[in-house]
Every structure is written in structure tokens, then in C-alpha cells.
Amino acid sequence: MNSSIQKAAEAIAKAEGILIGAGAGMSVDSGLPDFRGKEGFWRAYPAFRKKGYSFEEMANPAWFIQDPHQAWGFYGHRLNTYRFVAPHEGFEILKSWIDRKSERGFVFTSNVDGHFQKAGFSEEEVYECHGSIHWMQSVSDSGGDVWTAEGTEIKVNAESFRAEGKLPMTGGGREVARPNILMFNDYMWNGDRYDKQRGRFGDWLKEVKGKRMVIIEMGAGKSVPTVRFNCERYAAKLNCPLIRINPRDADGPEGTISIWGPALESLSQIAELILE
């Protein structure tokens, strides 16, 4: 561990820019629930244990048509939680590193909680590959508008996790709205905001090609390997070190700097060495 922390500190100190990869484990240190496996999901949502629903079953857009109050009970609770919880200090550490780099950096994350923006990262430097719970779209129109969820309030019954009262609607009030998140079996996701983020990310990758870069990946597991796969791909493309921080799945291709630990603790240890 000490050797890996040392190698990570050296790679970050030498880099001209940083690509940050973040999965669900990045947010666990902030106190957000871990949906790893059915037990992890059911600890956060005991009402769904009684019904036998898994995270994959609840994170399905069909609920917004079949039972929108149940759908918004689940997503409304998450929206309220993500708004209330503050990002942990690891976000601040990462931002301080990027702010000192000539090529700055970019965030590639599968998290929908918006915590990188909440921690002060520029909207122009974040690519949310699964969307964000802080943005909305209509249930049926994948090519319509995407608008901010700011000001949207959802009252959720703490026992049943069902929404109570009026549900969010489209601007014209024609139908129920839903979060602009890529769900399972989701054929109606509006990818307009995603496309813009992806375009900015692609432009940045072209700008930093040939520069001394480093990739810091945190909390990206193997069950949904989007972040892991892409960080490995970009490490090869940029010919740069990949630092993989994960308490369970820190292994990687040859040359990976594997740190077997949680995000906040590991980032703090690296930061101490860089300061020294």
C-alpha cells in the first residue's frame, strides 16, 4: 500500500492534467447508500425487500408509466438525499490538484448525484455518462426538452417509499416527468445533455494528447464496469498511468497503480505525500 501511494503521488505531481473516473464507491464516503447487491439496496430501501424488488427492477422507466407514484417515491427519495448530503473532502482534494494543472482536468462519472458540481467542479468539465438526477425530461419523449430539477419538491412516505401528492409534470402539464437518467431497459432516455458533455470531453482529450497525463479512478466496480472499461481505454490512448482506488476491485491491466482502499482515505494519504 505504501509503495502504491508513493507511486500515485509521484504520477499526480508530474502530470500536466488529470482525468478523474468515479463510480458509486466514490460517493459512499459522503454517506450515500451503497446499492451493491440486493442486500445493500434493501438496507437503504427496506420497503422493497418486502416486495422483493431489486435495484435493477426499480431503476426501470416502466414504473413511471405503470405506477408513477412508486417511481417517484424511489427517485424522489434519492433526489432529496443527494441534495442534503455534502460531498466528502476527497472531492476538494481532487479539485485542488486540477486547479494547479496547466491542462486542468475532466471528470468521467457514472454517478447521477451531481456531487462533483456541488463540490465546485465546473459543469464544463464533467461528463455524466448515465445522466443526472438533477435534470428532468418527459416520460415518453426522448427527443424533447431537458430541464433542471431545481425547485422540484417530492414528498415521500418514509415507510412505503411512495411519493405523495402532486408529481412533477412536463412544462405543458401533459404528462409525468422523470429524471434524465439512463435506466435499465431505457429506450426513452433523452441524451441531448449527455451528447453535449461527451462532445466537450472529446475536445479536451484531443487537446491533452501528447501531454503528461494521469488517470485517477475511484469506486468503480465490476458489476457495471462502464467507468473501469473507459479509464483503461483512455489510459492506453493517452499513454499515461492509471491509478485505481477501490477497496475490493483495485486490480487492473499491467502497469495499473492499485490502491486497495476507500476513496477519501486513499486520496488523503496521497495528498499528504504530495504536500511533503
N, C-alpha and C positions, 0 to 999 in steps of 0.2 A: 504493500500500500504506500509506504513512504517513497519508494522508488517511482511509482506511478504518479503520485502527487508532484514530485520533483520534476518529472518529465513534462507533466501538464503545465506547470508553472513556467518552465523554460519555453515551451512551444507558444504559450499565450504571450509571454513577454516579447518574443521575437516577431510575432505576427504583425502584419500591417492592417489586417482586417479579420473579423470573426463571423462565422456562420453559426448561429445557435439553433440546435434542434431540440425540441421539447415535446415529450409525451405526457401522459396523465400523471406519471410519477413526479413530475416537476411541481405539480400543484398540491400534492399530498402534504408537503411540509408547511403549507399555508393553512392546513386544517380541513381541506376539502376531502370528501369521501373517496375511497378507492373502490372502484367497481370491478376489481379483478375477481373473476369467478362469481358464481351465483351467491356464495356466502357474503362476499364483500358488498355486492349490490343489495342483498337483503338486510344487511346490517344498517345500511343507510335508509332503506325503504321497507320496513317490516310488513307493511300492508300488502306488498306484492309477494311476500313469502307465502302468505295465506292463500293468495290467488294462484301461486305457482308461476308467476311471470318473471322472466329473466330480463336483464338489461337489454339484450338484443331484441326481445319481444316488445318491450316498452318503447325502445328507440326506433319506432316504425311509424312512418307518416300515415298509415291506415287509421291509426287511433284518432287523428284529427277529423276524420270523416265519420268513423263508426261511433266514437264516444269522445267528442272534443273536450268535455269537462275532465275526463280521466287523463287525456293527453296533456292538457294544460295544468293539471294537478302535478304531473311529473315534471314538465318543463318549467312551469311557474315556480315550483319549489326550487329548482336548480337556479333559475334566474335570480330569485330573491337571495339565495345563498351566495352566489358568485358576486352579487352587488355588495353584500355585507362583509364578506371575508377580505382581509387585506393581503396583498402578495407578500411572501416572506422576503427576508433580507437578501436571499440569493439573487433575486431579480435586480436589486440595486447594485450588487457586485458586478453582475454581467453588464449592466448599463454603464457603470464606471469604466469598465475595460473598453467597451465600444467607443465611448466618448473620447478616449485618448488615442484611438487608432486613426491613421490618415485615411484609410478606406472604410472606416466605421464598420458596419456590420448589418446583418439581416437575421430575422427570426423566422424559422420554418417550424410550425407547430400544428399538431393535431388537436390541441386543446381548444375548446369553444368558450372558455370562461372569460376571455378578454383581459387576463391579468398582466400581460406584457404592456398593453396600452395603459392600464391602470397604474402600472409601476413607472410610467413615464417614457416608455418607448414610443417613437414616432409611428403613427399609423402608416406612414410611407415605407417603413422598414419591417413590416410584419406581414407574413404570408400564412393565413389560417386555412390549411388545406381541407378542413372539414367544416368550415364556416364559423359562425359566431352566434351565441345565444342572445347577444345584444343587438341583433338585427333581425328584421321580420320580412316575411313575404306572404302572399296569399297561399291557401292550401292547394288550389288547383292550377294556378298559372305559373309555370316555371319560367316564362319569359316576361313576366310583369315587373312591377317595381320592387325594389328592396328599400326598406326604410328603418330608421333607428327605433329601438325598443325603449329609448329614454322616455320616461313619463308613463310607461305601461305598468300598471299595478295588477298583480294577480293574487287573490286571496285563496289560500289553500287550506283545506281541512287537515289538521295535523295527524289525524288517525287514519283517514281513508286515502289521503293524498289525492283527493279530487278537488278541482277548482270549484269555487263557489261564486255565484253572482255572474255579472256580465263578463264575457270573454273578449279578448282582443279581436277586432274586426279589420277588414281592409278599409282603405280610405273612404270608399263609397259605401261602406257598410253592407256590401253584397254577400260576403262570406267570412268565415272564421279565418284569422291569420295564424301563422305558425312561425317558429324560429327559422331563421335562414341557416340551418344546419344540415349537413349531408347525413341522413339517417340510413338505416339498413333498408334495402329494397326500395330505395328512394328514386323514383323516376320523375318527380316533380320538383326537385331542388332547383332553385334559381341560382345559377353560377355566375351571374354578372359581377358581383363584388369579388368573388374568387378569381375570375379571369383578370380583373384589374390588378389584384395583388400578385398573381402569377406573372403578369407582364412586367411589373416593377422588379420582381425578384429576378426574372430572366435578364433584364437590363443590367442589374447590379452584378450578376455572375459574369457577364461579358466584360464589365468594367474592371473587375478584380482578377481576371485571368492573367496569369503570369506574375501576380503579386504573392508575397509571403502570407499565406492564409492559415487559419486553424479552424477546425470544426469542434464545437463543444455540444455533445448530445447528452440530454438528461431525461431519465424516467421514461424511456421509450421501450416498451416491452415487445414480446414476440407474438402475442395474440392478435394484435392489429399492428403489423410491422411497417406501416407507411413511413414513419419518421426514420426508423432504423435503416430501411432499404435506401431511402433517399440520401441520408447522411453518408452512407457507404459509397453511393454513386457519386455524390459531389466531392467526396474526399479523393476519389480516383480522378475525377475530372479536373479538380484544382491542384492535384498532386500535393496534398497537404495532410498534416496529421489529423487523425480523428480521436478525440478524447470522448470515451463513452462512460458516463456515470450512471450506475444502476445497481441497486442492492442485490438483484437476482440475476440479471441478464447483461452483465458488463462485457461478455466475450464479444469478439469481432474478428474481422479479417486480419491477416498478418500485418503487424505494424500498429494495430489499434492500441491506444493507451487506455487500458481498462482500469477503472476505479470502482471497486465493489462497495458502494455506499450510497446513502441518500443524497439528494441534490444539495440541500442547504449546507450540510456538514462538509461535504466534499469541496464545494465552492469556497467555503470559509477557510478551509485548510490551504487551498491553492492561493487564495488571496493573501494569506499571511506570508507565504513564501515569496510572492511577487513583491510585497511591501519590503521584505527584508533585502 
